[in-house]
Amino acid sequence: MAEVTEQQDELSVETAFQELDRLADRLEDQETSLEESFALYKKGMELLKYCSEKLDTVEKKMLQINEDGTFSEFSK
C-alpha cells in the first residue's frame, strides 16, 4: 500500500482518472481472474479516495474576487 501512496503523490487528478478508466476496462474483461479483480478493485478504490481528497483540497482553496477586488472563499 505504501507503494500506491507514493505513486499517488506524483499523480495528477487527470492521470488518476485515466488509470481508473484503465482499471475499469480490465475489470470488465472476462479474462481477468477473480483474484486479479479484487486487486484491481482495491487499487481503484484507493485512486478514488485520492481523487476525492485532491478535489476537496482544490475546492477549499478556491477563492472568488469580490467587487472591491478583495478575495473571499468560494461559496455555492
Secondary structure as GFF3:
##gff-version 3
##sequence-region A 1 76
A	DSSP	alpha_helix	2	10	.	.	.	ID=ss1
A	DSSP	alpha_helix	13	28	.	.	.	ID=ss2
A	DSSP	alpha_helix	34	61	.	.	.	ID=ss3
A	DSSP	beta_strand	63	65	.	.	.	ID=ss4
A	DSSP	beta_strand	71	73	.	.	.	ID=ss5
###
